[in-house]
């Protein structure tokens, strides 16, 4: 731990997030002081603590305690990524990119890492001789990495794995469409099952398809090709609305069946609910619905 002049520090690290609102952090520093030091490289490049650095400058500080990390380029980059991963204001796409890069660095730093999880002695009778066989389970660097990141971020190993997979498998066009809000997470999870060139070729078609249709598209594309998949999954502009209606009607039918078991029928429902049901029937072209004992119900409900 050392004290360094703020003017000597370099905020050139691409992972730093400068220009953000640090007003709350300034209040904390004024009240409690700087709790965590800035993390820098031997040549004064800030690896972690950009917001703290900004707040100190805003408050008029000229120097601050620093922790110097004297490691190689990959280790220094990993420090910066770790700092960002615990932040709350990163977008999902930024998190996924950071996780993928962190995994790449970890595997480069630990190419032959092994861990013995369980060792057991098993007796084998071979011509009346006992032979001890040790069973070892190898843990790949990726697996250890997932567990380490899970501890830091609170995400499950499965969530981290899926996030990295999305970033690795998604084409540039898919990432851009997701960034601009044109694709949901669920849509992306299905689209990345295609090759990147197939994603690019079919992206404009897939953007407006609901997840269920994208699953169908991917299945067809893998067996018959993208062109045939486009033909067999017509891009209906109202596909999402139709799917929402279908899901709502399925829930409605399930509720009716539950009530039927208890001996409750439509006539037992509140009048407003009956009117809504009648309006739905009217929309479907069926004007015959009415409740027993209320022959004028349909006409009343549509007034």
KOLMI-350507 format. One line per 5 residues: number of its first residue (from 0); their letters; for each residue x, y, z of N, C-alpha, C. Coordinates in steps of 0.02 Angstrom, whole numbers, plus 50000, padded with zeros to 5 digits. Atoms other than C-alpha are relative to their C-alpha. Layout:
BEGIN
NUM = A = X Y Z X Y Z X Y Z  ...
This chain:
BEGIN
0 = XXXXX = 50042 49940 50000 50000 50000 50000 50044 50062 50000  49962 49938 50004 50068 50170 49951 49953 50059 49990  50037 49938 50015 50012 50350 49932 50027 50028 49935  49979 49973 50064 50016 50418 49755 49960 50063 49984  50035 49940 50023 49972 50587 49679 49950 49981 49947
5 = XXXXX = 50053 50016 50048 49809 50580 49583 50019 50022 49930  49980 49975 50066 49885 50683 49442 50050 49954 49965  49951 50047 50030 50015 50546 49416 49966 49937 49974  50035 50061 50020 49884 50411 49390 49971 50007 49930  50023 50001 50070 49829 50362 49214 49934 49962 49995
10 = XXXXX = 50066 50031 50009 49645 50328 49178 49992 49978 49927  50000 50021 50070 49683 50244 49010 49975 49929 49990  50025 50068 50004 49618 50071 49050 49931 49999 49967  50065 50001 50035 49474 50030 48928 49943 49974 50042  50053 50027 49958 49379 49941 49066 49974 50052 50050
15 = XXXXX = 50021 49950 49952 49366 50099 49172 49935 50033 49977  50064 49968 50015 49194 50181 49182 50002 50071 50029  49996 49931 49979 49222 50367 49190 49939 50039 49976  50056 49958 50021 49094 50506 49174 49933 49979 50027  50063 50021 49969 48963 50420 49281 49985 50043 50061
20 = XXXXX = 50020 49961 49942 48867 50497 49426 50033 49971 50063  49965 50024 49940 48977 50483 49582 49981 50041 50061  50020 49956 49944 48881 50602 49696 49991 49962 50065  50010 50040 49939 48832 50465 49818 50067 49976 50028  49933 50023 49979 49011 50402 49822 50038 50058 50032
25 = XXXXX = 49968 49941 49970 49071 50579 49858 49977 50009 50072  50027 49994 49933 48955 50587 50009 50030 49948 50047  49971 50054 49960 49021 50420 50070 50072 50015 50019  49930 49984 49986 49202 50476 50055 50006 50057 50050  49999 49944 49953 49164 50639 50146 49983 49977 50071
30 = XXXXX = 50022 50024 49934 49082 50541 50288 50048 49949 50029  49962 50056 49975 49187 50384 50301 50073 49999 49977  49934 50003 50030 49342 50423 50200 50002 49948 49945  49992 50050 50053 49409 50312 50061 50012 49932 50032  49996 50065 49967 49376 50135 50121 50046 49953 49961
35 = XXXXX = 49961 50045 50042 49451 50039 49974 50050 50040 49958  49950 49962 50038 49614 50097 49893 49990 49990 49924  49999 50009 50072 49635 50121 49706 50049 49944 49984  49956 50054 50020 49715 49973 49618 50034 50022 49935  49963 49976 50058 49853 50020 49496 50055 49951 49980
40 = XXXXX = 49943 50039 50023 49992 49942 49394 50064 50038 50020  49938 49965 49982 50176 49984 49426 50012 50064 49962  49991 49939 50039 50169 50114 49287 49942 50049 50008  50052 49952 49979 50022 50205 49372 49935 49997 49959  50064 50008 50035 49882 50140 49259 49948 49973 50049
45 = XXXXX = 50053 50022 49954 49720 50124 49358 49968 49936 49974  50031 50063 50018 49659 49944 49354 49930 49993 50028  50066 50003 49968 49512 49963 49472 49992 50061 50046  50014 49943 49957 49429 50109 49561 49990 50064 49962  50009 49939 50040 49387 50230 49421 49951 50048 50032
50 = XXXXX = 50050 49956 49970 49233 50297 49510 50027 50032 50063  49969 49971 49940 49330 50320 49671 50050 50055 49980  49952 49952 50027 49465 50410 49571 49964 50065 49980  50039 49942 50023 49334 50525 49493 49973 50040 50060  50029 49966 49942 49251 50562 49661 50054 50038 50039
55 = XXXXX = 49945 49966 49965 49419 50605 49742 50020 50065 49965  49983 49939 50038 49459 50727 49602 49947 50053 50009  50055 49952 49992 49287 50807 49617 50001 50034 50068  49998 49974 49932 49313 50830 49803 50063 50041 50014  49940 49959 49992 49480 50915 49777 50060 49964 50030
60 = XXXXX = 49943 50038 49973 49593 50775 49840 50057 50003 49949  49941 50000 50044 49770 50776 49770 50038 49935 50002  49966 50065 49995 49828 50604 49827 49954 49950 50033  50042 50053 49972 49757 50437 49880 50041 49937 50010  49965 50064 49991 49811 50266 49945 49987 49955 49940
65 = XXXXX = 50007 50045 50057 49842 50139 49808 50029 49932 50018  49972 50067 49995 49873 49953 49797 50030 49984 49932  49965 50012 50063 50001 49907 49665 49999 49925 49983  50002 50069 50024 49972 49747 49565 50055 49992 49948  49942 50008 50044 50138 49697 49489 49997 49931 49967
70 = XXXXX = 50008 50063 50035 50083 49559 49372 50002 50012 49925  49999 49994 50072 50076 49524 49186 49937 50033 49973  50057 49965 50033 49956 49601 49061 49934 49963 50010  50062 50038 49993 49829 49460 49074 49972 50004 50071  50023 49995 49931 49822 49462 49263 49972 50070 50015
75 = XXXXX = 50023 49932 49989 49804 49651 49262 49931 50011 49968  50065 49993 50033 49661 49641 49137 49946 49964 50040  50048 50038 49961 49577 49509 49245 49978 50039 50062  50017 49958 49943 49584 49627 49395 49946 50051 49980  50047 49950 50023 49492 49760 49294 49932 49969 49985
80 = XXXXX = 50063 50034 50015 49361 49636 49235 49964 49981 50064  50031 50018 49935 49331 49573 49412 49966 50060 50032  50029 49939 49971 49301 49752 49469 49934 50017 49966  50060 49984 50037 49172 49778 49332 49943 49949 50013  50052 50051 49993 49081 49613 49361 49958 50008 50062
85 = XXXXX = 50039 49991 49939 49026 49663 49535 49960 50065 49999  50038 49939 50006 48951 49826 49472 49928 49985 49984  50072 50010 50010 48762 49847 49463 49974 50034 49937  50027 49961 50055 48749 49964 49314 50025 49976 49932  49980 50028 50065 48824 49854 49178 49938 49970 49965
90 = XXXXX = 50054 50033 50038 48706 49797 49040 50015 49925 49997  49990 50073 50005 48679 49611 49016 50051 49983 49947  49952 50014 50053 48777 49617 48855 50071 50015 50022  49934 49984 49974 48924 49702 48941 50025 49946 50048  49982 50053 49953 48922 49571 49079 50021 49938 49963
95 = XXXXX = 49984 50060 50038 48921 49430 48952 50068 50006 49966  49935 49990 50031 49068 49506 48859 50057 49996 50050  49949 50002 49947 49166 49528 49020 50011 49928 50023  49994 50069 49977 49130 49349 49074 50038 49958 49949  49966 50038 50052 49186 49279 48907 50075 50015 50000
100 = XXXXX = 49930 49981 50000 49348 49378 48911 50036 49974 50062  49970 50025 49938 49380 49330 49092 50014 49926 49995  49989 50072 50009 49360 49147 49047 50060 49987 49956  49943 50008 50046 49483 49164 48903 50066 50011 50037  49939 49984 49963 49612 49245 49017 50015 49945 50050
105 = XXXXX = 49990 50051 49949 49586 49116 49154 50029 49936 49970  49976 50061 50031 49613 48972 49035 50071 50007 49972  49931 49988 50023 49770 49052 48962 50048 49997 50059  49958 50000 49941 49839 49073 49138 50004 49931 50033  50003 50066 49968 49789 48896 49190 49987 49946 49948
110 = XXXXX = 50014 50047 50055 49805 48786 49035 49999 49927 50020  49995 50071 49981 49846 48625 49126 49975 49987 50071  50022 50005 49931 49755 48651 49289 49958 49937 50012  50037 50059 49980 49692 48494 49374 49985 50005 50074  50016 50002 49928 49608 48464 49541 49974 49931 50017
115 = XXXXX = 50023 50066 49978 49584 48303 49633 49941 50010 50047  50060 49991 49961 49406 48302 49696 49988 49942 50047  50013 50057 49957 49391 48126 49762 50051 49946 49985  49954 50056 50008 49517 47987 49791 49974 49942 50042  50024 50058 49963 49458 47815 49839 50041 49939 49984
120 = XXXXX = 49963 50062 50009 49546 47649 49861 49952 49943 49986  50045 50054 50020 49461 47507 49771 50041 49936 49995  49964 50064 50002 49516 47327 49799 49976 49959 49941  50017 50041 50058 49521 47219 49643 50035 49933 50008  49972 50067 49991 49545 47031 49657 50023 49974 49933
125 = XXXXX = 49973 50024 50063 49659 46979 49517 50053 49947 50016  49956 50056 49983 49736 46806 49543 50024 50005 50071  49988 49996 49927 49723 46828 49731 50047 50057 50020  49957 49943 49983 49821 46991 49724 49956 50063 50004  50037 49938 49989 49755 47158 49788 50036 50057 49964
130 = XXXXX = 49972 49942 50034 49782 47309 49676 49960 50061 50017  50035 49938 49983 49741 47483 49735 49996 50046 49939  50011 49956 50057 49665 47594 49603 49973 50066 50026  50022 49934 49979 49650 47779 49633 49959 50031 49943  50043 49965 50048 49507 47868 49547 50004 50075 50012
135 = XXXXX = 49995 49928 49996 49532 48050 49511 49954 50033 49950  50043 49961 50045 49410 48173 49438 50036 50064 49982  49966 49940 50024 49485 48309 49331 49950 50057 49995  50042 49940 50005 49410 48483 49348 50030 50046 49949  49974 49956 50052 49431 48585 49191 50005 50071 50025
140 = XXXXX = 49995 49930 49979 49487 48766 49210 49933 50036 49994  50065 49967 50010 49317 48819 49142 49954 49988 50060  50044 50017 49944 49229 48729 49284 50021 50038 50063  49975 49963 49942 49339 48806 49418 49985 50075 49992  50013 49930 50014 49318 48975 49335 49926 50017 50016
145 = XXXXX = 50071 49988 49987 49127 48961 49342 49987 50005 50075  50011 49999 49928 49134 48923 49528 50029 50063 50032  49968 49939 49973 49253 49068 49563 49957 50062 49986  50040 49942 50019 49146 49193 49468 49933 49999 50036  50064 50006 49965 48988 49127 49550 50006 50029 50070
150 = XXXXX = 49989 49973 49932 49061 49170 49721 50003 50076 49999  49991 49928 50003 49103 49347 49665 49936 50037 49981  50057 49964 50029 48944 49391 49571 49933 49980 50029  50065 50024 49976 48807 49289 49655 49960 49965 49946  50033 50037 50054 48759 49215 49486 50016 49926 50008
155 = XXXXX = 49988 50071 49997 48742 49027 49473 50049 49980 49944  49955 50023 50054 48873 48929 49371 49963 49991 49934  50040 50011 50061 48734 48886 49248 49987 50067 49965  50012 49934 50030 48690 49070 49222 50063 50029 49968  49936 49975 50027 48873 49114 49196 50017 49963 49936
160 = XXXXX = 49985 50040 50059 48896 48972 49073 49956 50022 49941  50046 49980 50053 48742 49024 48973 50018 50070 49974  49981 49932 50020 48799 49207 48972 50061 49998 49955  49939 50006 50040 48971 49160 48906 49983 49969 49932  50018 50034 50062 48893 49044 48777 49965 50048 49952
165 = XXXXX = 50034 49952 50043 48780 49183 48713 50050 50047 49966  49952 49953 50027 48926 49301 48691 50046 49966 49949  49956 50035 50046 49035 49169 48607 49964 49981 49935  50035 50028 50057 48901 49102 48490 49962 50051 49958  50041 49950 50036 48805 49260 48442 50041 50036 49947
170 = XXXXX = 49968 49961 50052 48848 49346 48279 49999 50074 50019  49998 49928 49987 48888 49532 48275 49931 50031 49991  50067 49973 50013 48716 49567 48203 49951 49985 50056  50044 50020 49945 48627 49472 48341 50016 50041 50062  49980 49959 49942 48726 49565 48475 49974 50072 49993
175 = XXXXX = 50023 49931 50012 48683 49732 48396 49924 50004 50006  50073 50000 49996 48498 49687 48379 49977 49995 50073  50017 50007 49930 48493 49635 48561 50015 50064 50038  49980 49937 49968 48584 49793 48615 49948 50054 49987  50050 49950 50018 48453 49897 48524 49929 49981 50020
180 = XXXXX = 50065 50021 49976 48309 49802 48604 49956 49965 49949  50039 50033 50051 48256 49710 48447 49995 49924 50011  50003 50070 49983 48287 49538 48522 49998 49991 50075  50003 50015 49928 48243 49468 48692 50053 49948 50017  49952 50050 49978 48354 49355 48796 49978 49931 49977
185 = XXXXX = 50026 50065 50019 48241 49206 48759 50008 49988 49925  49991 50006 50072 48246 49239 48572 50074 49986 49984  49929 50008 50012 48435 49255 48577 50024 49930 50017  49979 50067 49979 48456 49091 48670 49985 49948 49946  50017 50047 50053 48371 49002 48525 50040 50015 49936
190 = XXXXX = 49966 49980 50062 48452 49100 48382 50073 49978 50000  49928 50016 49998 48630 49065 48442 50013 49926 49989  49992 50071 50016 48599 48880 48410 50017 49990 49926  49982 50001 50070 48625 48923 48227 50072 50022 49991  49934 49974 50016 48793 48954 48145 49996 50075 49991
195 = XXXXX = 50000 49927 50003 48844 49136 48143 49978 50026 49932  50021 49978 50066 48823 49152 47956 49925 49989 49988  50072 50013 50005 48649 49076 47970 49961 50051 50041  50032 49948 49959 48606 49199 48109 49994 50065 49960  50000 49938 50038 48655 49344 47998 49950 49998 49942
200 = XXXXX = 50044 50008 50059 48559 49277 47848 49927 50004 50019  50070 50005 49980 48398 49251 47945 49978 50051 50052  50015 49955 49944 48406 49391 48074 49939 50043 49989  50057 49956 50012 48282 49509 47992 49934 49962 50003  50060 50041 49997 48157 49366 47981 49985 49980 50071
205 = XXXXX = 50009 50026 49933 48184 49307 48159 49980 50052 50052  50012 49948 49950 48169 49475 48248 49928 50002 50024  50071 49992 49981 47979 49476 48246 49966 49934 50016  50029 50065 49985 47953 49289 48276 49999 49988 50076  49999 50020 49929 47900 49229 48449 50048 49942 50010
210 = XXXXX = 49950 50051 49984 48016 49108 48538 49979 49932 49973  50023 50066 50023 47908 48957 48494 50013 49991 49925  49989 50005 50071 47921 48996 48308 50075 49999 49984  49927 50001 50011 48109 49028 48322 50027 49930 50013  49979 50070 49987 48130 48855 48399 49985 49957 49939
215 = XXXXX = 50020 50037 50060 48036 48784 48250 50047 50017 49942  49956 49977 50054 48142 48888 48130 50069 49966 50006  49933 50029 49989 48306 48826 48207 50000 49926 49983  50004 50073 50014 48250 48644 48196 49998 49987 49925  50005 50009 50072 48204 48662 48012 50065 50020 49966
220 = XXXXX = 49938 49975 50030 48361 48762 47971 50057 49949 50005  49946 50048 49990 48474 48626 48041 49993 49939 49956  50010 50059 50042 48396 48492 47932 49990 50018 49926  50016 49982 50070 48337 48585 47775 50033 50064 49976  49968 49938 50020 48433 48748 47777 49958 50061 50017
225 = XXXXX = 50032 49937 49980 48391 48930 47816 49944 50020 49952  50050 49979 50050 48298 48965 47653 49934 49963 50009  50061 50039 49990 48175 48824 47683 49967 50016 50067  50028 49982 49934 48155 48873 47866 49961 50065 49995  50035 49936 50009 48105 49049 47813 49932 49988 49967
230 = XXXXX = 50063 50015 50034 47973 48976 47696 49949 49968 50047  50045 50039 49957 47901 48861 47829 49982 50036 50065  50019 49960 49941 47893 48995 47966 49982 50071 49977  50019 49934 50026 47797 49139 47887 50002 50054 50054  49991 49944 49954 47831 49306 47967 49935 50039 50007
235 = XXXXX = 50065 49968 49989 47657 49353 48027 50011 50061 50045  49989 49940 49960 47659 49534 48091 49963 49999 50067  50039 50004 49938 47533 49485 48226 50015 49936 50039  49984 50064 49968 47620 49324 48281 50003 50005 50076  49993 49993 49927 47661 49389 48454 49932 50009 50033
240 = XXXXX = 50067 49988 49971 47484 49451 48485 49960 49935 50000  50036 50064 50004 47414 49283 48427 50024 49953 50055  49972 50044 49948 47531 49191 48546 49975 50021 50069  50024 49975 49935 47481 49303 48692 49927 49980 50012  50071 50020 49994 47296 49269 48656 49995 49926 50014
245 = XXXXX = 50002 50073 49990 47329 49083 48645 50017 49982 50073  49979 50015 49932 47420 49080 48812 49947 50022 50050  50052 49976 49956 47283 49184 48894 49940 49953 50000  50057 50046 50006 47146 49068 48829 50015 49933 50034  49981 50063 49967 47241 48916 48892 49993 50007 50076
250 = XXXXX = 50006 49988 49928 47250 48993 49066 49927 50004 50020  50071 49994 49987 47065 49036 49056 49967 49932 50003  50029 50067 50002 47019 48858 49008 50019 49960 50062  49977 50035 49940 47123 48791 49151 49961 50022 50062  50039 49973 49944 47032 48905 49274 49929 49973 50000
255 = XXXXX = 50069 50026 50006 46862 48851 49207 49996 49927 50023  49999 50071 49981 46909 48668 49230 50006 49992 50076  49992 50002 49927 46963 48702 49410 49934 50017 50035  50064 49981 49971 46797 48789 49447 49947 49947 49988  50050 50052 50017 46699 48651 49361 50003 49943 50051
260 = XXXXX = 49992 50053 49950 46770 48525 49485 49962 50018 50064  50034 49977 49939 46694 48631 49624 49926 50013 49987  50071 49992 50016 46526 48635 49535 49981 50071 49981  50013 49930 50018 46541 48818 49480 49997 50006 49924  50008 49990 50071 46478 48867 49307 50002 50074 49984
265 = XXXXX = 49997 49930 50021 46476 49028 49206 49948 50044 50034  50055 49961 49971 46310 49082 49280 50016 50021 50072  49982 49983 49931 46393 49085 49452 50053 50055 50004  49948 49949 50001 46527 49209 49398 49969 50070 50008  50025 49931 49994 46509 49397 49435 49976 50026 49932
270 = XXXXX = 50030 49975 50061 46406 49494 49307 50053 50031 49953  49949 49969 50043 46557 49594 49245 50042 49947 49964  49961 50053 50032 46653 49433 49212 49959 49967 49945  50043 50029 50051 46504 49362 49118 49997 50045 49938  50003 49953 50056 46496 49519 49011 50064 49996 49958
275 = XXXXX = 49937 50006 50035 46681 49504 48968 50001 49936 49958  50002 50063 50036 46656 49323 48919 49955 50005 49939  50047 49992 50056 46508 49369 48811 50032 50042 49945  49968 49958 50050 46610 49504 48724 50052 49960 49961  49951 50042 50035 46746 49376 48684 49964 49955 49951
280 = XXXXX = 50039 50043 50044 46614 49259 48611 49975 50040 49940  50024 49957 50054 46545 49404 48509 50056 50012 49950  49943 49987 50043 46719 49441 48441 50015 49939 49956  49986 50061 50037 46735 49259 48388 49947 49986 49947  50053 50011 50050 46575 49274 48286 49944 49957 50026
285 = XXXXX = 50052 50041 49970 46471 49171 48406 49957 50044 50044  50046 49956 49962 46321 49275 48464 49950 49960 50041  50051 50042 49968 46230 49128 48542 50008 49994 50075  49989 50010 49929 46306 49136 48715 49952 50041 50042  50039 49966 49949 46190 49179 48858 49999 49956 50062
290 = XXXXX = 50002 50039 49939 46174 49125 49038 49929 49978 50014  50067 50026 49985 46030 49020 49098 49962 50049 50043  50042 49955 49961 45888 49128 49161 50013 50073 49982  49986 49931 50019 45955 49283 49073 50005 50003 49924  50002 50005 50073 45901 49275 48891 50027 50063 49966
295 = XXXXX = 49978 49937 50030 45945 49458 48860 50072 50018 50018  49934 49986 49972 46120 49441 48933 50048 50027 49947  49954 49978 50052 46215 49458 48768 49986 50071 49979  50018 49934 50021 46120 49610 48713 50019 50053 50053  49984 49954 49946 46145 49693 48883 50076 50012 50005
300 = XXX = 49927 49995 49991 46331 49655 48888 50033 50041 49945  49969 49964 50056 46362 49739 48720 49976 50072 49995  50026 49931 50002 46269 49901 48759 50054 50049 50023
